């Protein structure tokens, strides 16, 4: 009788153990705070495609630390207060352990405070005001997009080698636009001491009628114009400026990401100077070729934008940091970002410990139409490494101590 009881007990213990062993691992939830409203719509759709491809690959390979990824996406509407609210909800109500940032830098600055408050790692892939890695930096942030200093200095280094002396500028009137211009001006002066900026135009973010700003630029004879307008607002600007003849007498330097190129299409003049953060056609290697094919299958034949590529890289940066830490604990993951090296679509990247900025550079070239693609691209592309234009860790420390 005792043997039967022991046997039944053993079978019960084994059954419970097998049941426990067969329980699926707890999903690892990642919150994506997107800017899906207005001019951010195209960016958000591109970012989502990159996220979906990365999550699909990682889950197929066993997840992160054996846990499958689930992601939650919500719209910040380009509003910092909304972004902060939904990030807090994701953490407290949905159990999110990692965050992916928005498009707008103003929203990202608000999210940085949430990341710090709740000790949740935040990967930024599109929003790029330099304050995020300098004066507003906290260790829970990691940056996978060239920030405004890298980007603007790269554009200025390229354009400053050309003989353009009288300049105008136009950019959105918020942190991204201002920070970019503040980095462009001194680098332009260093490259070409004879260059002067005689007209600055600052439309509000998402402002639609840009003709007054175009007229203001035309009020002075300009050799060249520097712009950091983006999204639908940039498309609107180009469509309003071309019929008014703005590009007939002035060279133009602008942010020519893939979504913009596809949206503007045949309305884009050839020979303008464009800078871009991660154009698929300017990146070499098998990884980007494979990604392009996956993206085309996912999106009915569409080529990937910069935003899809950088989002993909951001997800893999989080994966690498969590696996280095061996846990999803926020403080441990934040520490793992220091000097982290991982493989990305843009090649091997290293995240600098002093500012959690990846060594991602900028691509600069001239607009052209080629037979291979049904949209304009940049040709004769020059890659400007981050190491050539970013501030030193000593300089960044000085900024923080002011």
N, C-alpha and C positions, 0 to 999 in steps of 0.2 A: 504493500500500500504506500509506504513511504517513498519507494522508488518511483511509483506512478505520480505522486504529488510533485516530487523533485523534477521529473521529466516534464510535467505540465508547466511547472514554474519556469523551467529553462526555456521551453518553447514560447511562453509568454514574453519573457525577457528578450528573446531573439526577435520575436515579432515586433515588439516596441522599438528595438534597436534598428531593425530594418526600415520601419516606418519613419523614424527620425532621420536615418541616413538618406532616405529617398525624398525627403522634403527639399524643395528647390531652394537654392541660396537666395537670400534677401536681395532684391534688385538695388543697384546703386543709382540713385536718382540725381540727375543733373538738370538744373534749371536754366533755361535760355531766356533771358530778358531781351526780347526783340523790340525793335522800333518798326512796327508794321503799318503805321499810319502815314499818309501823305507821302512826302518825298523819300521816306525810308522804306517804302513797300518793296521796291525792286531789290534793295540790299537784303532785306529780311528773307525774301524768297531764295536768293542765292545762298545766304548763310545757312538756311534750313537744308538745302540740298547737300552742302558740305557736311553738315552735322549728320544727316541721315546715312551718308556713305560711310563716314567714320564709325558710327555706332554699329552699323551692319557688319562691318569688317571685324570690329573688336568683339562683338557678341559671337560671331561665327568662330572666332579663335578662343572662346572661353571666357570672355568678359575681362573685367579688371579685378585682380585678386580672386578670381573664380566667381565673381558676381556679374550678372548681366546688367547692362546699362538700360535705364529708362530715362527719357527726357521729357520735361514739361516746358512748354513754350507759352509765354504771355506777352501781351503788347504794352510797352511803356509809352507809346504814343508820342515819342520824342519829348516827354515831360519828366524832369528829374524826380518830382514828388511821386508821380505814378510809378516810375521805375523802382524807387525805394520801397514803396508800399507792396508791390507785387513780389519783389525779392524777399521781403520779410515774410510774406504769406507763404511763399514757396518753402522757406526754411522752417517756419513754425508749424504750418498746417500740412504741407506735402512731404516733409522729411527730406528735402533736398540737401545733399552733402557737398555738392560742387556747383559753381555758377559759371555761366558763359555770358559775356557782356553784350551790350547793345551796339547800335550804330552811332548814336549821338554821344559826343564827349561830355556834354553837360549831364546826361543821364549816367554815364560811366562814373563821373565824379561822385554822384550821389550813391551809386552802388558800392563804390570803394569804401564808403563809411559803413554800409551794411555789412560788407565782407569783414571789415575790421571788428565791428561790434559783435558779430556772431562767430567769428573765427572760421569763416567759410572761404576756401580758395576761389578766386575769381580770375578767369582767363579772358583777356581782352584780345579781340581779333580784328576789330574795325575802328572803334573809337580810339583816338590816338593823340589827344592833347598831351603835351610833354609834362604837364603838371602831374599826371597820373603816376609817372615814374620818378618825379623829382620832389617838388614841394608838397604834393598831396600823397606821396607814396606811403604804402604800408605793406608789410611782408606777405599779405594774403593775395596781393595782385601779381599777375604775370602778364607780360605784354608780348604778343606775337605779331604785331603790325608795326611797321616803321612809324615812330612817333613824329610829331610835327617838326621837331628839330632835324631829325634825320631826313625826312621827306623834303622839307623846304631847302635845306642846305644842299641836298643832292640836285634839286632843280636849279638852284642858283649857281652851283659849280658848273653845270652844263651850260646854262644860258650865259653865265658871266664870261665865258671864253669867246663869246660872239660880240660883235661890235655894236651893241645896243646901248645908247647912252641915256636916253630919256624914257623913263618908265612910268606906267600907271599900274594900279593894282585894284582888284575887286575880289571881295571875299565875304562870307557870311559873318554877321556881327555877333559872334559868341566865342567862347574860349578856343575852339579849334581854329577858326579863321584868324583870330588875333595872334595866337601863339605861332601859327605857321608864318604869318607875315613878319613877326618879330624875329624869326630865325632866318627868313629869306633876306631881309634888308642888309644885315651886316655881312653875310657871306657874299652877296652881290657886290657890295662895296670892296670887299677883299679881293674878289676876282677881277673887278673892273672899277678902279678908283674914279673913273670919269662918269660912272653911272649915277643918275639921280632919279629919285621917285618924286614926281610932281603932282600926281593925282591918286588919292586913295578913296575908294568907294566901298561902303559897308551896308548892303541891303540886309534886312532882317532874314533870319532863317525861314525858308519857304515862301518868301515874298515873290509874287508872280509877275507883276509889271516891273520889268527891269529897264525899261527904256529911259527913265530919267538918269540912271547910273551910266548907261551906255552913252547918252548925250554928254554927260559930264566928262567921261573919258575922251570923247571926241573934241571937247573944248580946247584941248591942248594937243599940239602935234606930238605923237608918241612913237618912239621906235619899237617899243614892246610893252606888253601887258602881262602881268602875273596874276593868276587866279587860283583860288582854292574852293570855288563853288563846287557843289557835288549833287549827285542824284538828279531828280526831276528839275530842280532849280537850275542846274547847270545846262541841262538840255534846253530849257526855256530860254536861258540867256543866249545860247548859241543860235537858236532859231530866231530870236529877236535882233541879235547883233549883226548877223550876216547880211540881211537885206539893207541894213543901215550903213553898210560899208566899213564896219569897224576893222575887219581883217585885211582890207585892201592896202592900207599904209602902215599897219602895225603888226609885228610878230606877236604871237600869243602863246603863253605857257600855261597849261592847265592840267588838272587831275583827270587823266584819260583811262579810267578803269573800264573793264569789259562791259559792264552793264550800261555805262554811258555810251560806249562805242556802238553797242547793238541798238540802243534807243535812238541815238542821233542819226545813224545810218548815213544816207547819201547827203545829208545836210552838213556834214563836217568837211571843211576845206582841207585839202592836202597841204603838207609842209608845215603845219603848226607843231610846236614842241609840246610833247605830252610826257607826264610822269605817271608811273603806275606802281602799285605796291606788290602785285604778284600776278603778272600777266602770264597765262599758261604758255603762250607761244614764245615767251622769252626765257622760260625755265627749261633746263636740260635734264635728261635722265629717264629711266624706265618708270619710276614711281609716278611722275606727272603724266606720262603717256597712259598708264593704266587708269589713273584717276579720271582723265579726260574721257576715256571710253566708258567708264562706270557712270560718269555724270551724264553723258549723252544717252545712255540706256535709261537712266532714271528720269530724264527731263525731255523725252521725245526728241532727241537729237541736238539739244542746246549745248554749246560750249560753256565751260565753267568760267565764272567771273573771279576776280581777285578775292572777293568776299567768301566764296565757297572754298577756295584754296586755303585761306587763312583760318577760316573756321575749322576745317579739317585738321590743320596743324595745331590749333588750340586744343582740340579734343585729345590729340595724341600727346601734347605737352602735359595735360592733366593726368593722362594715363601713366606717362613716364614718371611723374612726380609721386603719384600714389604708389606705384610699384617700387620706387626707390625708398619711400617711407615705410612700405609694408603695412600701411594702414590708411584709412580715410580721415583720420584725426586731422583737423584743420591746421593746428600748429605744426604737426609733423610734416604735413604736405608742404606748408609754407617754407619750412626749413629745407625741404628737399628741392625746392626751386633753385636754391643757391648753386650756381655753377653746374646746373643740370645740362647734360648733352643728350640729344635724342635725334632720331631720324624724322625728317619732314618731307613734304613734297618739294620744298625749296632746298633740299639737301640737309646735311647735318647742321643742327643749330645748337648753340650754347646760350644759356640764360645767365646773364651777368648777376653776380650776387648782390652788388651794391644797389641795383635798381630793378632787378627782375625783368630787365629788357633783353629780349632775344636779339642776337646779332643779325637782324634782318635789314637788308638794304633796300634801295629803290632802283627802279628801272626807268630810264629816260630815253626817248627817241623822238621820231617825227611821224606825223600822221600820214597814212598812205592807204591805198586800196590795192589789194593783191588778189590774184585769181583763186587762191586756196580757200578764202573765207568770204562769206556773204556780208561782211561788215568791215569797217576800217580797222586797222591795227597800227601799232607803232613799229617802224622799221629802223634799221641801224641802231638797235637798242644797246645802250651802255648801262652796265650794272654798277651802281655806286655802293660799295660795302658800307655797312653801318660803322665799322671801325674807323673809316676815313672821315666821318662827319659827326659822330656823336660826342657828347661831352665826356670828359674823364670822370672817374669816380670821385676824384678830389674836387673837381668843379661842382659836381652834384651835391656833395656834402656841404660845400660852401653855400650853395643855393638854399639848402634846408636850414642852415644856421643863421640866415639873414634875419 
